[in-house]
Amino acid sequence: MKNSFYLVIPVQRDLPERLRLFEPKSLQHWLSELPVTNPGLSTRLFFDLLKELNGLTMATQFRLDALEILRLSYLGIEEFLRSKLITQGFPQNEEALKVFNLLITLQKEFTIGYWITLKEQTKRDVSWFQGKHVVLSLQRTISGLCQIVLSHFLMVMPVPDWVWIDIHSIYRLSVKIKKETSKVPRLQRDLGKTVSVDDCYRQILMMSLAQPAGLTQKEVLPVFDFIEQLTPYLIVDTKLAGDQAKNQFIVLTDEDLGPQFSSESKYRTDSSCLYLGFEKVNKILFQKDKFVNKDHARFSAITAEKVPKNKLPIELLDYLSLRWQGIELKGYALFSDRLDRCICIGLDNTHDLLSEPSDANIQSLEYRVQSASERSLACDFENTELISIGSLVSIRKPDAPVNKRSLGIVNKITITKSTSKVSFEIELLAIQVYAVFYQPLDHLTPPVRALIYGVKDNGPEKSYIIIESYNLKDGDIVRMFMNKNTFPIILRGRKNIGLGYWQFECRRLEEGSRPQNK
């Protein structure tokens, strides 16, 4: 690998007097003086130091040692910046976009440092002694590039040009010199935890195929961490024989593309085409008890508390399994006419439009969106943090009555280069939804808003109620207020369908007296 189109090495200056700053004792002292109470200033100072380091001529080992000393502080800054990006929805606000740009710039600059050492180490044949050091440069470089991809997944933005081909090239280089499985410490002070180039490569391929556009922001990093334990079970080969060669994931390592699912039966047989097999991975995931976080449902686990890296909510495990079986995440084909739609976001807002459709409500609660395809809608929102994976939305055609609304959950989001324009797809719940109220039987609390819809599939119609309450559970009985009637219902089949939204199948119960007026 002679060049990188993404990791451009700056002009090197020969300033021996500046090298003293990067000696181990001086560098440790400099890090200890960083203003930790002001993380913004610390980040700027750290970035300026990196730029100076990458712009100076120095011995390869000297540079590598300096980068390893800086690595722990760098990882802390990276985690801090990422934590600022996990907001309540899209489009992201201006402050978050500034943080994102700073994060990518910092990640790129730190990775360039390792790329400089890798390029110098691989100018000539790698001896056994040199090999111990080139593995470190290889792993740190591909890891840095993978983290850049992950940061773009976090913001559901397109991966920049040349990043994927650099990742493939570094992996191929490691295979060529037979260093892809050689392990290095994650941190120099923690020799017990090791990682290889192959580990990093497999992890980012699996993450890409998990279709991060269908994950909430708070799920992206936990899913990436979870994948780490599954990487040994991913099959990576230059050919798969027989019926295995159909419906496979492939990686074209000589192209600037991530992994792809393909049902083609004929592929190239050269080493630049890799096949990925998830048979072992999905077999292991089938044993769910080992990996399930039973304390949380997928969309209810939205707190900042730490969760085990080796466990996920069962709904999220099912999501990953489907993606790794080649089942593409798709919304419903609701917009084949390619006409605009009017959408409303949230249960309360939808309830208002269904029950009190005043002109003021319509103007303030609805957004006019364009059909970007038969499955997706797009809107250049003026406000920020409006929509996310798991958002509940109601939809109508512009010429339809305001209370004639379909209901769905956002299941896929993508951001174009215009960061205010959001494209999203929808999992349909109901063609028509109605506004109701419910009240616990103790009558100590006022009636609460809810939505109800019916489904008839080869049998009697079933009714489902959607509420915003974590307290109700299967078997609870509440009183429903619908139109001018009130009657008790029993709740069954509790399901966390969206961010804060719970769905129950509800069945009306008989009572001794006639329904009373509300």
C-alpha positions in Angstrom: 0.0 0.0 0.0 1.9 3.0 -1.3 -0.6 5.8 -0.8 -3.8 6.7 0.9 -6.3 9.0 -0.7 -8.0 9.8 2.6 -5.0 10.0 5.0 -3.0 12.7 3.4 0.4 13.1 5.0 1.3 16.8 5.6 4.7 18.3 4.5 7.3 17.3 7.1 9.5 20.0 8.7 12.9 19.2 10.1 12.9 21.1 13.5 15.1 19.0 15.9 14.5 21.6 18.7 10.7 20.8 18.7 11.3 17.1 19.2 12.0 17.5 22.9 8.3 18.1 23.5 7.5 14.6 22.2 10.0 12.8 24.4 8.2 10.5 26.9 8.7 12.6 30.1 7.9 15.9 28.4 4.8 14.4 26.7 3.5 12.9 30.0 4.0 16.3 31.7 2.2 18.1 28.9 -0.7 15.7 29.2 -0.9 16.2 33.0 -1.2 20.0 32.5 -4.2 19.7 30.2 -7.2 21.7 31.7 -9.4 18.6 32.4 -12.2 20.9 33.8 -12.4 22.5 30.4 -12.8 19.6 27.9 -13.4 21.9 25.0 -10.1 23.7 25.5 -8.3 20.4 26.2 -9.5 19.0 22.8 -8.3 22.1 20.9 -4.9 21.9 22.6 -4.6 18.2 21.9 -5.5 18.7 18.3 -2.9 21.4 17.8 -0.3 19.0 19.4 -1.3 16.3 16.9 -0.9 18.6 13.9 2.5 19.6 15.1 3.5 16.0 15.7 2.4 14.9 12.2 4.2 17.9 10.6 7.6 17.1 12.0 10.4 14.9 10.7 11.3 12.3 13.3 12.4 8.6 13.7 9.6 6.2 13.1 9.9 4.5 16.5 10.0 7.9 18.2 6.8 8.9 16.5 5.1 5.6 17.3 6.1 5.8 21.0 4.7 9.4 21.2 1.4 8.3 19.6 1.0 5.5 22.1 1.6 7.8 25.0 -1.1 10.1 23.7 -3.5 7.3 22.9 -5.2 7.0 26.3 -6.0 10.8 26.4 -7.1 10.6 22.8 -9.6 7.9 23.5 -11.0 9.9 26.4 -11.5 12.9 24.2 -13.1 10.8 21.4 -15.6 9.4 23.9 -16.4 12.8 25.2 -17.1 14.2 21.8 -19.3 11.3 20.8 -21.3 11.7 23.9 -22.2 15.2 22.8 -23.6 13.8 19.5 -26.2 11.5 21.0 -29.2 13.8 21.0 -32.9 13.3 20.9 -33.3 13.1 17.2 -32.6 14.6 13.7 -31.8 17.0 12.2 -28.9 17.6 14.5 -28.5 21.1 15.9 -25.7 23.4 14.8 -23.7 22.7 17.9 -23.8 18.9 17.4 -22.6 19.4 13.8 -19.7 21.4 14.9 -18.8 18.7 17.4 -19.1 16.1 14.7 -16.8 17.9 12.4 -14.2 18.4 15.2 -14.5 14.7 16.0 -13.8 13.6 12.5 -10.9 16.0 12.1 -9.4 14.8 15.3 -9.8 11.1 14.4 -8.3 11.7 11.0 -5.3 13.6 12.4 -4.6 10.9 15.0 -4.9 8.1 12.3 -2.6 10.0 10.0 0.1 9.8 12.7 0.0 6.0 12.6 -0.3 6.0 8.8 3.0 7.9 8.6 4.7 5.2 10.7 3.1 2.4 8.7 4.2 3.9 5.4 7.8 4.2 6.6 7.9 0.7 8.0 6.6 -0.9 4.8 8.9 0.8 2.3 11.1 -2.3 2.3 10.6 -5.9 3.3 9.5 -6.3 6.9 12.0 -8.3 9.0 10.9 -10.4 12.1 12.1 -7.7 14.4 10.4 -4.9 12.5 7.2 -7.0 12.2 6.5 -6.6 15.9 6.3 -2.8 15.4 4.5 -2.9 12.0 1.6 -4.8 13.5 1.0 -2.0 15.9 1.0 0.6 13.1 -1.3 -1.6 11.0 -3.8 -2.2 13.8 -3.9 1.4 15.0 -4.3 2.7 11.4 -7.2 0.4 10.5 -8.8 1.0 13.9 -8.7 4.7 13.4 -10.3 4.4 10.0 -13.0 2.1 11.4 -13.8 4.6 14.1 -14.2 7.3 11.5 -16.8 5.0 9.7 -18.5 4.4 13.1 -18.8 8.1 13.8 -20.5 8.6 10.5 -22.9 5.7 11.3 -23.6 7.5 14.6 -24.8 10.5 12.6 -26.4 8.3 9.8 -24.2 10.2 7.3 -22.5 8.8 4.2 -19.0 7.5 4.8 -16.4 9.8 3.1 -14.8 8.8 -0.2 -11.7 6.7 0.1 -12.2 5.5 3.6 -13.5 2.1 2.7 -10.8 1.4 0.1 -8.1 2.4 2.7 -9.6 0.0 5.2 -9.6 -2.8 2.6 -6.1 -1.9 1.5 -4.6 -2.0 5.0 -6.3 -5.4 5.6 -4.9 -6.8 2.3 -1.5 -5.4 3.3 -1.6 -7.2 6.6 -2.6 -10.5 4.8 0.2 -10.0 2.3 2.8 -9.8 5.1 1.0 -12.4 7.2 0.3 -10.1 10.1 -3.5 -9.9 10.0 -4.0 -12.2 13.1 -1.1 -10.9 15.1 -2.3 -9.3 18.3 -1.3 -6.1 20.0 -2.4 -4.6 23.3 -5.4 -2.3 23.1 -3.5 0.1 25.4 0.2 -0.2 26.2 -0.6 -0.2 29.9 -3.2 -3.0 29.5 -1.3 -6.0 28.1 -4.0 -8.5 29.0 -6.5 -7.2 26.3 -5.3 -7.6 22.7 -6.7 -7.0 19.3 -5.6 -7.7 15.7 -6.1 -6.1 12.3 -8.4 -9.0 11.4 -10.5 -8.4 14.5 -11.0 -4.7 13.6 -11.8 -5.5 10.0 -14.4 -8.1 10.8 -16.1 -5.9 13.4 -16.6 -2.9 11.1 -17.9 -5.2 8.3 -20.4 -6.7 10.6 -21.4 -3.3 11.9 -21.9 -2.0 8.4 -24.1 -5.0 7.5 -26.2 -4.4 10.6 -27.6 -1.4 8.7 -26.9 1.3 11.3 -29.5 3.5 9.6 -32.1 1.4 11.4 -30.5 1.9 14.9 -31.1 4.7 17.3 -28.1 6.8 18.1 -27.9 5.3 21.6 -27.7 1.8 20.1 -24.9 2.3 17.6 -21.9 2.2 20.0 -23.4 -0.7 22.2 -24.1 -2.7 19.1 -20.5 -2.1 17.9 -19.1 -3.3 21.3 -21.4 -6.3 21.3 -20.3 -7.4 17.8 -16.7 -7.7 19.1 -17.4 -11.1 20.7 -19.0 -12.5 17.5 -16.2 -11.6 15.1 -14.4 -15.0 15.5 -17.5 -16.8 14.1 -17.7 -14.7 10.9 -16.5 -16.7 7.9 -14.2 -14.7 5.6 -13.0 -16.5 2.5 -12.1 -15.8 -1.2 -14.6 -18.4 -2.3 -17.6 -20.3 -1.1 -18.6 -23.5 -2.9 -21.9 -24.9 -4.0 -25.2 -23.4 -2.8 -23.2 -21.3 -0.3 -22.2 -19.1 -3.2 -25.8 -17.8 -3.4 -27.3 -15.1 -1.2 -24.0 -14.1 0.3 -22.4 -11.0 1.6 -19.4 -9.9 -0.5 -16.6 -7.4 -0.1 -15.0 -5.9 -3.2 -11.7 -4.9 -1.6 -10.4 -3.1 -4.7 -13.4 -0.7 -4.7 -14.4 2.2 -2.4 -17.4 0.3 -1.0 -18.5 -1.3 2.2 -19.7 -4.9 2.3 -22.8 -5.8 0.3 -25.5 -8.4 0.1 -25.8 -10.1 -3.3 -27.9 -13.0 -4.7 -25.7 -13.3 -7.8 -24.4 -16.8 -8.3 -21.3 -15.8 -10.2 -18.5 -13.7 -8.7 -14.9 -13.1 -9.3 -12.6 -15.7 -8.0 -9.6 -13.5 -7.5 -8.4 -12.6 -4.0 -9.9 -9.1 -4.2 -13.4 -10.5 -3.7 -14.2 -11.8 -0.2 -17.2 -13.7 0.9 -18.7 -13.4 4.3 -20.7 -16.2 5.9 -22.9 -15.6 8.9 -24.0 -19.2 9.5 -22.0 -19.6 12.7 -22.9 -16.1 13.9 -26.6 -16.6 13.5 -26.5 -20.1 15.0 -24.9 -18.6 18.1 -27.4 -15.7 18.2 -30.2 -18.3 18.2 -29.1 -19.2 21.7 -30.6 -15.9 22.9 -30.5 -16.5 26.6 -26.8 -16.0 26.7 -27.0 -12.6 25.1 -30.3 -11.1 26.2 -30.4 -8.1 28.5 -33.7 -9.0 30.2 -33.9 -5.8 32.2 -34.6 -3.6 29.2 -36.8 -3.6 26.1 -35.1 -2.1 23.0 -36.8 1.3 23.0 -37.0 1.6 26.8 -33.3 1.3 27.4 -32.7 5.0 26.8 -31.0 6.0 30.0 -27.4 6.8 30.3 -26.6 3.9 32.6 -23.9 1.5 31.6 -25.1 -1.9 30.2 -23.1 -5.1 29.8 -21.2 -5.1 26.5 -22.0 -8.7 25.9 -25.8 -8.4 26.1 -28.6 -6.5 24.2 -32.4 -6.3 24.4 -34.0 -9.2 22.7 -35.7 -7.0 20.1 -32.2 -5.7 19.1 -30.8 -9.2 18.8 -33.7 -10.1 16.5 -32.9 -7.0 14.5 -29.3 -8.0 14.0 -30.1 -11.6 13.2 -32.5 -10.4 10.4 -29.9 -8.1 8.9 -27.2 -10.8 9.0 -29.5 -13.2 7.2 -29.6 -10.8 4.3 -33.1 -9.5 5.1 -32.9 -5.8 4.1 -34.4 -3.2 6.4 -37.2 -1.6 4.5 -40.2 0.6 5.2 -43.6 -0.1 3.7 -44.2 0.9 0.1 -46.8 3.5 1.0 -45.9 6.2 -1.5 -46.0 4.6 -4.9 -48.0 7.6 -6.2 -44.9 9.8 -5.3 -47.2 12.5 -4.0 -46.5 14.7 -0.9 -47.7 13.7 2.5 -48.6 15.5 5.7 -47.1 14.0 8.8 -47.5 14.5 12.5 -44.8 13.3 15.0 -45.7 12.0 18.4 -48.7 10.5 20.2 -50.0 13.7 21.8 -49.8 15.7 18.6 -51.5 13.0 16.7 -54.2 12.8 19.4 -54.8 16.5 19.1 -55.3 16.3 15.3 -57.6 13.3 15.6 -59.8 14.9 18.3 -59.5 18.7 17.8 -58.5 19.4 14.2 -58.4 23.2 14.4 -56.7 25.2 11.7 -54.1 26.4 14.3 -53.3 22.8 15.3 -53.0 21.7 11.7 -50.5 24.4 10.9 -48.4 23.9 14.0 -48.4 20.1 14.3 -48.1 18.9 10.7 -45.2 18.9 8.3 -45.5 18.7 4.6 -42.9 16.1 3.3 -42.0 14.8 -0.1 -42.0 11.2 -1.3 -38.3 10.4 -2.0 -39.3 6.9 -3.2 -42.2 4.5 -2.9 -40.9 3.6 0.6 -39.3 6.8 1.9 -40.2 10.4 2.8 -37.9 13.4 2.9 -38.2 16.7 4.6 -35.9 19.7 5.0 -36.9 20.5 8.6 -36.5 24.0 9.9 -36.3 22.8 13.5 -33.9 20.3 15.0 -34.2 17.0 17.0 -37.6 16.2 15.7 -37.5 12.6 14.5 -35.5 9.5 15.2 -35.7 5.7 15.0 -38.7 4.7 17.1 -40.6 7.9 16.6 -44.4 7.5 16.2 -45.8 9.3 13.2 -49.2 9.7 11.7 -49.7 10.3 7.9 -52.3 11.6 5.6 -52.6 12.8 2.0 -52.8 16.6 1.7 -56.3 16.4 0.3 -57.6 13.8 2.9 -59.5 14.8 6.0 -57.2 15.6 8.9 -58.6 12.8 11.0 -58.1 10.2 8.3 -54.6 9.2 9.3 -52.4 6.1 9.0 -50.0 5.3 11.9 -46.4 4.0 11.8 -43.0 3.9 13.5 -39.9 5.3 11.9 -37.6 2.4 11.3 -34.9 3.9 9.0 -33.2 7.3 8.7 -30.6 8.7 6.4 -29.1 12.1 6.1 -27.9 13.6 2.8 -25.1 16.1 2.5 -27.6 18.7 3.4 -27.6 17.9 7.1 -31.0 19.5 7.6 -32.7 17.2 5.1 -33.8 13.9 6.7 -35.1 10.9 4.7 -37.0 8.2 6.6 -39.0 5.0 6.1 -41.9 3.8 8.2 -43.1 0.5 9.6 -46.9 0.7 9.2 -49.0 -0.1 12.2 -52.5 0.9 11.0 -54.3 2.3 8.0 -56.6 4.2 10.3 -56.1 5.3 13.9 -58.4 6.8 16.5 -58.0 9.0 19.6 -59.2 7.6 22.9 -58.5 8.1 26.6 -57.9 5.6 29.4 -58.0 5.7 33.1 -56.8 3.3 35.9 -59.7 1.7 37.7 -58.8 3.5 40.9 -59.9 6.8 39.3 -57.3 8.6 41.3 -55.7 10.0 38.1 -57.3 12.0 35.2 -57.9 10.2 31.9 -54.7 9.8 29.8 -54.4 10.1 26.0 -54.0 7.0 23.9 -54.4 5.8 20.3 -56.4 2.7 19.2 -56.6 0.8 15.9 -58.1 -2.5 14.7 -56.6 -5.3 12.6 -58.5 -8.1 10.9 -56.3 -11.0 9.7 -58.2 -14.3 8.9 -60.3 -14.1 11.9 -62.1 -11.7 14.3 -60.9 -8.1 14.4 -58.3 -7.4 17.2 -58.0 -4.0 18.8 -54.6 -2.5 19.8 -54.0 0.4 22.1 -50.8 2.5 22.1 -49.9 4.4 25.3 -47.0 6.3 26.8 -46.7 4.5 30.2 -44.1 2.1 31.5 -46.2 1.1 34.5 -49.0 -0.9 32.8 -48.4 -4.6 32.2 -50.1 -7.7 30.9 -53.4 -8.4 32.7 -54.0 -4.9 33.9 -57.6 -3.6 33.5 -58.2 0.1 32.7 -61.3 2.1 31.7 -61.4 3.3 28.2 -63.2 6.5 27.0 -64.1 6.3 23.3 -66.5 8.7 21.7 -69.3 9.0 24.3 -68.9 5.5 25.7 -66.8 4.2 28.6 -66.1 0.6 29.4 -63.3 -1.5 31.0 -60.7 -3.3 28.9 -58.0 -5.8 29.8 -54.5 -5.4 28.3 -52.5 -8.3 26.8 -49.3 -8.8 24.7 -47.3 -5.8 26.0 -44.8 -4.7 23.3 -42.4 -1.8 23.3 -42.9 -0.5 19.7 -41.1 2.8 19.8 -39.4 5.4 21.9 -41.5 5.5 25.0 -44.5 3.8 23.2 -46.1 0.6 24.4 -48.7 -1.4 22.5 -51.2 -3.8 24.0 -53.9 -5.9 22.5 -57.1 -4.8 24.3 -60.3 -6.7 24.9 -63.5 -5.2 26.2 -64.9 -6.6 29.4 -68.6 -6.9 30.2 -69.9 -5.0 33.3 -73.2 -5.0 35.1 -74.4 -1.6 34.0 -74.8 0.0 30.6 -71.8 2.2 29.4 -72.0 5.6 31.0 -71.5 8.9 29.1 -68.2 10.5 29.7 
